[in-house]
Amino acid sequence: MKREFNQVEDFLDDHSFREWVLNEANQRNLFWETWTRKNPEKSAVFLEAKEILLALGNQVSEWDDEDQERLLSSIDQKIDAKEQGGVPVGREPSQYRRWMNWAAILLVLMSGATLAIWTLEPLPEKGEGPLAAVEDQWISNVSGPGEKKRIRLPDGSEVILNSSSEIRYNAGFGKSNRDVFLAGESFFQVAKDSLTPFRVMSGELTTEALGTSFIVKRYEDEEKTQVMLVSGKVKVENENGPGKGNDLLFLSAGEEALLTSVDFKKSQFKAETALLWTKGILYFNDTPFSEAIPILEKWYGVEITISGKGVEELKISGEFINDSLENVLKSICYSFQCKFQISERSVFIQL
């Protein structure tokens, strides 16, 4: 059953939340990064719980009834100490007093100018919700429809973005972290750094490497996420997995991790074929026409409409090197005896 987080107690009572806040080296953090992005309306209570844990530091470890009492006692001690300094705090009973105590902790922190900086690193939605204030801390690179872009990151790693893709990383990339958030498809050639892992967050998967090259692919309109390892070794973690050992895969060169709505598994792939798009080569090998259409749409930045029957039975094979959309369609329609028309960004195919 999916757990709801509506009150401060819900966060403080959750082991993974406490571990994530108190342990900076914790790798299982994508759940909370994704959660904050998807639940901006709960950011206030989320921040309140986080600041309490940061104020108490390592006083909180494993969590049971005695720990909850210790937490409240620690809060009371901090409030009492502040009261002795001349700040009065009311002594309301039970639940209301607990809320007053938590609020007082925040006031104590703010009045002393020691309020911890919120250091979450979600992939923020532009201009949406109370988390939009962190937008200026992020660097974004976007490739438009039909465009591919080559990027060099601050740590020396190289990235090739496929069409309609985006990567974002924090301004501290290469210093405090090497975390990248991806939407779409990208090839990563990672610079070696034995101390700072290179991590790519895409959907529910986190791919971690020290020095290697791999492809991560996840478009919003597709129901799968792929990680294809070209060289080296990587660790791929399914952050929403069952946690019974099958939510983590270690890949060697030539292996891919594939996450779908029903499965998370490892298989083989052909690196030379998977990398063709980075060289401007559009490649089909007995590819169903229905699967080729979205590839063509992203590659050329168009919208394709098909009329007629029999599209389910058609398969495409061919290699097109930096070729125009018109030439590709001419080749396809020559094979299938179909007609096509291009009107700006719209394409109509009559079977």
Secondary structure, DSSP 8 states (H G I E B T S, - for coil): ------SHHHHHT-HHHHHHHH-TT-S--HHHHHHHHH-GGGHHHHHHHHHHHHHHGGG--S-SHHHHHHHHHHHHHHHHHHHHTT-------HHHHHHHHHHHHHHHHHHTT------------TT-SGGGGGGGGEEEEEE-TT--EEEE-TTS-EEEE-TTEEEEEETTBTTTB-EEEEEEEEEEE----SSS-EEEEETTEEEEESS-EEEEEE-TTSS-EEEEEEESEEEEEETTS-SSS-SEEEEETTEEEEE-SS-EEEEE--HHHHTGGGGTEEEEEEEEHHHHHHHHHHHHT-EEEEESS-GGG-EEEEEEES--HHHHHHHHHHHHT-EEEEETTEEEEE-
